[in-house]
């Protein structure tokens, strides 16, 4: 008879964590995207026909093609009907070059008029800032899932968080080409020019659509509790100082406006200098009870007198969005415990960022696409409200 096996040694308890150590927490875009994705699936499961998103691809570059393929997979995963419309030389299989501007604009206008389409996204860049900016305005605000049409940007910059959908219908009419003949079978109400039959809610207002990448960054800050949930809606970033290294018209400037409209002091950094975005106090008013400051409804912008290094040292949050592999935000100038967020395809922070940061988000791509999908669902609701009860 063999001897009994020795009893297994008891596992040693782990030593307690050092409360003085800085342990950086990595926050992934998937962490932000997951609850939104679950909500979207619950909604699309109950919809028929499924919400339809059209992507317009006019640039033969590999990044645009990869983004289009990724969009298709992301939409399939949540029950959204996605159609890629290739334009010009891209449709003929060219591996270099872009379509003509007229071809891209025509594709956008046709999608505007297609009543089976609930949302449109265009894969930029195509021609450059000026021409691409024109094309962004050609997308109907009723179908602009990227939130780049002037109607939505005006609301963002003026901190208008709700909008009358009738204004969307009027703006869409401007983008309607000359009438064309329809057969009786085709004559369904158009989201582009249908009259308002019933308001979507009691006061007739709907939530404004926000650009999806800036919104994804705001949702990341909410997830990281940089936004204070105990404060009133619209002032939850009060007391925070944030540096945004990017002032593009697509992401950086709208993001600075969003953050400052929520109460933050924002340093907006770009090649042409540093600007400061803040909510200004209203002169001559002290607020409720005579002891609370009253602020203007939306932000103001002024030239910043601080150096870049001083901005970084003062910031609770630093957000990088420079499209360059060689650009790095110097860790040496960052505040201990900073929240660092990267939204560039390139890594904007140095390799030692986790030694300085309390929270680090290396990318927000998954959060961006899921918020674009949420914009699509909202626009579908607005279109249905404008068509009337029969279409809902």
Secondary structure as GFF3:
##gff-version 3
##sequence-region A 1 392
A	DSSP	beta_strand	25	26	.	.	.	ID=ss1
A	DSSP	alpha_helix	29	44	.	.	.	ID=ss2
A	DSSP	beta_strand	52	57	.	.	.	ID=ss3
A	DSSP	alpha_helix	62	78	.	.	.	ID=ss4
A	DSSP	beta_strand	81	86	.	.	.	ID=ss5
A	DSSP	three_ten_helix	88	90	.	.	.	ID=ss6
A	DSSP	alpha_helix	101	113	.	.	.	ID=ss7
A	DSSP	beta_strand	119	122	.	.	.	ID=ss8
A	DSSP	alpha_helix	129	138	.	.	.	ID=ss9
A	DSSP	alpha_helix	150	157	.	.	.	ID=ss10
A	DSSP	beta_strand	162	164	.	.	.	ID=ss11
A	DSSP	alpha_helix	165	174	.	.	.	ID=ss12
A	DSSP	three_ten_helix	184	186	.	.	.	ID=ss13
A	DSSP	beta_strand	205	207	.	.	.	ID=ss14
A	DSSP	alpha_helix	212	223	.	.	.	ID=ss15
A	DSSP	beta_strand	241	245	.	.	.	ID=ss16
A	DSSP	alpha_helix	252	261	.	.	.	ID=ss17
A	DSSP	beta_strand	265	270	.	.	.	ID=ss18
A	DSSP	beta_strand	273	281	.	.	.	ID=ss19
A	DSSP	three_ten_helix	288	290	.	.	.	ID=ss20
A	DSSP	beta_strand	295	303	.	.	.	ID=ss21
A	DSSP	alpha_helix	308	314	.	.	.	ID=ss22
A	DSSP	beta_strand	317	320	.	.	.	ID=ss23
A	DSSP	three_ten_helix	331	333	.	.	.	ID=ss24
A	DSSP	beta_strand	338	342	.	.	.	ID=ss25
A	DSSP	alpha_helix	353	356	.	.	.	ID=ss26
A	DSSP	beta_strand	357	361	.	.	.	ID=ss27
A	DSSP	alpha_helix	365	387	.	.	.	ID=ss28
A	DSSP	three_ten_helix	389	391	.	.	.	ID=ss29
###
